[in-house]
Amino acid sequence: MKHEVPFRIIVNKPLQGVAMLVQRGKDELLGPISVSNSALVFEFPISVDIADELNFLGKFAQGPKQARFVYVNSGTYAGQEHTCWSRRAKLSLMSIKRSQIDDVLVHPGSRIETTMAGTGSDGGPTCASVKGLVWSVVTK
């Protein structure tokens, strides 16, 4: 059984002057719903098949079934020209629990949310697999 589940990604302290967008499918991009110097906020749905093991589906869920993730692209990967940055942050969906999906489904207005740093340890946009990622159920 498939359900549309709302997701939110908050990017804290994004690198100023560098575009960051969520990848949709192979070549589409989703902009933030909120932009400030301190954070970018992205909201989008992911279809989740809960028939057996969780299976994240749709244009925002990238990768093979057993290792799904969401990409947050920056620099040229986010469609920005005239930048030296070309990076993608990989946010694994595999730590999300069935109980969290069930919780969102029975509580209208709730969503699955995570927060990530916008700047990596090298001073550039966060890239590669984001470590220590925690997905939580939150209300609007």
Kinemage of the C-alpha trace (Angstrom):
@kinemage 1
@onewidth
@group {chain A} dominant
@subgroup {mainchain}
@vectorlist {calphas} color= white
{ca met a 1} P 0.000 0.000 0.000
{ca lys a 2} L 1.459 3.363 -1.085
{ca his a 3} L 1.055 6.665 0.766
{ca glu a 4} L 2.256 10.190 0.035
{ca val a 5} L 4.303 11.312 3.031
{ca pro a 6} L 5.341 14.959 3.476
{ca phe a 7} L 9.053 15.603 4.066
{ca arg a 8} L 10.994 18.679 5.173
{ca ile a 9} L 14.748 19.283 4.983
{ca ile a 10} L 16.237 22.256 6.818
{ca val a 11} L 19.707 23.330 5.702
{ca asn a 12} L 21.311 25.377 8.496
{ca lys a 13} L 23.870 28.073 7.742
{ca pro a 14} L 24.087 27.579 3.964
{ca leu a 15} L 27.199 28.939 2.275
{ca gln a 16} L 26.299 32.449 1.164
{ca gly a 17} L 26.272 32.973 -2.604
{ca val a 18} L 26.009 29.255 -3.417
{ca ala a 19} L 22.702 27.836 -4.689
{ca met a 20} L 21.288 24.744 -2.960
{ca leu a 21} L 18.313 22.823 -4.404
{ca val a 22} L 16.798 19.375 -3.881
{ca gln a 23} L 17.121 17.014 -6.830
{ca arg a 24} L 13.861 15.708 -8.309
{ca gly a 25} L 14.316 12.790 -10.695
{ca lys a 26} L 17.430 12.848 -12.857
{ca asp a 27} L 17.483 16.467 -13.988
{ca glu a 28} L 14.800 18.501 -12.207
{ca leu a 29} L 15.394 20.705 -9.172
{ca leu a 30} L 13.203 21.905 -6.315
{ca gly a 31} L 13.783 25.284 -4.699
{ca pro a 32} L 13.329 26.065 -1.020
{ca ile a 33} L 9.988 27.271 0.352
{ca ser a 34} L 11.865 29.548 2.769
{ca val a 35} L 15.224 31.305 2.395
{ca ser a 36} L 17.214 33.253 4.982
{ca asn a 37} L 20.886 33.770 5.808
{ca ser a 38} L 20.497 31.199 8.582
{ca ala a 39} L 18.496 28.455 6.829
{ca leu a 40} L 16.905 27.040 3.695
{ca val a 41} L 13.721 24.981 4.055
{ca phe a 42} L 12.596 22.412 1.486
{ca glu a 43} L 9.256 20.590 1.529
{ca phe a 44} L 8.193 17.787 -0.808
{ca pro a 45} L 6.301 14.475 -0.793
{ca ile a 46} L 7.795 11.021 -1.013
{ca ser a 47} L 5.580 8.065 -1.849
{ca val a 48} L 6.155 5.248 0.644
{ca asp a 49} L 5.063 1.680 0.023
{ca ile a 50} L 4.370 0.144 3.442
{ca ala a 51} L 3.164 -3.259 2.202
{ca asp a 52} L 6.215 -5.123 3.523
{ca glu a 53} L 9.541 -3.372 4.124
{ca leu a 54} L 9.430 0.387 3.676
{ca asn a 55} L 10.074 1.322 0.066
{ca phe a 56} L 10.598 5.004 -0.705
{ca leu a 57} L 9.372 5.850 -4.205
{ca gly a 58} L 8.926 8.798 -6.527
{ca lys a 59} L 11.090 11.484 -8.036
{ca phe a 60} L 12.743 12.623 -4.799
{ca ala a 61} L 13.817 9.131 -3.677
{ca gln a 62} L 17.116 8.356 -5.415
{ca gly a 63} L 19.154 5.150 -5.535
{ca pro a 64} L 18.395 1.432 -5.265
{ca lys a 65} L 15.510 0.102 -3.130
{ca gln a 66} L 17.766 -1.004 -0.256
{ca ala a 67} L 19.666 2.308 -0.104
{ca arg a 68} L 17.289 5.173 -0.958
{ca phe a 69} L 18.348 8.770 -0.346
{ca val a 70} L 17.586 12.396 -1.211
{ca tyr a 71} L 20.150 14.652 -2.910
{ca val a 72} L 20.647 18.291 -1.923
{ca asn a 73} L 22.608 19.762 -4.831
{ca ser a 74} L 24.792 22.854 -4.674
{ca gly a 75} L 26.629 25.103 -7.103
{ca thr a 76} L 26.549 23.949 -10.715
{ca tyr a 77} L 24.544 20.832 -9.729
{ca ala a 78} L 21.889 23.285 -8.511
{ca gly a 79} L 21.893 25.089 -11.862
{ca gln a 80} L 24.107 27.955 -10.715
{ca glu a 81} L 26.495 29.395 -13.271
{ca his a 82} L 29.811 31.114 -12.538
{ca thr a 83} L 30.654 29.196 -9.378
{ca cys a 84} L 33.531 26.915 -8.481
{ca trp a 85} L 31.215 24.582 -6.498
{ca ser a 86} L 29.690 21.374 -7.922
{ca arg a 87} L 28.485 19.234 -5.035
{ca arg a 88} L 25.687 16.957 -3.847
{ca ala a 89} L 24.825 16.045 -0.275
{ca lys a 90} L 23.339 12.564 0.061
{ca leu a 91} L 20.689 12.216 2.806
{ca ser a 92} L 19.915 8.550 3.475
{ca leu a 93} L 16.273 7.630 4.055
{ca met a 94} L 17.151 4.201 5.420
{ca ser a 95} L 17.097 5.165 9.120
{ca ile a 96} L 13.413 6.163 8.925
{ca lys a 97} L 11.319 3.674 10.881
{ca arg a 98} L 7.942 2.212 10.003
{ca ser a 99} L 6.554 3.644 13.258
{ca gln a 100} L 7.507 7.157 12.086
{ca ile a 101} L 5.675 6.698 8.780
{ca asp a 102} L 2.641 5.289 10.628
{ca asp a 103} L 2.719 8.285 13.001
{ca val a 104} L 2.664 10.765 10.097
{ca leu a 105} L -0.174 8.876 8.413
{ca val a 106} L -2.445 9.028 11.485
{ca his a 107} L -1.637 12.653 12.408
{ca pro a 108} L -2.658 15.082 9.648
{ca gly a 109} L -0.314 18.044 9.393
{ca ser a 110} L 2.731 16.117 10.565
{ca arg a 111} L 5.777 15.311 8.446
{ca ile a 112} L 9.181 13.634 8.455
{ca glu a 113} L 11.929 16.228 9.001
{ca thr a 114} L 15.701 16.446 9.234
{ca thr a 115} L 18.258 19.201 9.624
{ca met a 116} L 21.692 19.318 8.020
{ca ala a 117} L 24.589 21.759 8.023
{ca gly a 118} L 24.874 23.797 4.837
{ca thr a 119} L 28.643 24.219 5.086
{ca gly a 120} L 31.088 21.329 5.297
{ca ser a 121} L 34.292 21.044 7.298
{ca asp a 122} L 36.310 22.271 4.290
{ca gly a 123} L 34.348 25.555 4.167
{ca gly a 124} L 32.426 24.583 1.024
{ca pro a 125} L 28.846 23.374 0.673
{ca thr a 126} L 28.101 20.114 2.484
{ca cys a 127} L 28.644 17.139 0.192
{ca ala a 128} L 28.826 13.333 0.066
{ca ser a 129} L 26.892 11.153 2.534
{ca val a 130} L 25.696 13.284 5.434
{ca lys a 131} L 26.692 11.573 8.695
{ca gly a 132} L 24.635 11.654 11.893
{ca leu a 133} L 21.403 12.476 10.093
{ca val a 134} L 18.298 12.152 12.296
{ca trp a 135} L 14.803 11.994 10.806
{ca ser a 136} L 11.984 13.022 13.170
{ca val a 137} L 8.209 13.313 13.052
{ca val a 138} L 7.124 16.934 13.525
{ca thr a 139} L 3.904 18.898 13.214
{ca lys a 140} L 3.681 21.946 10.992
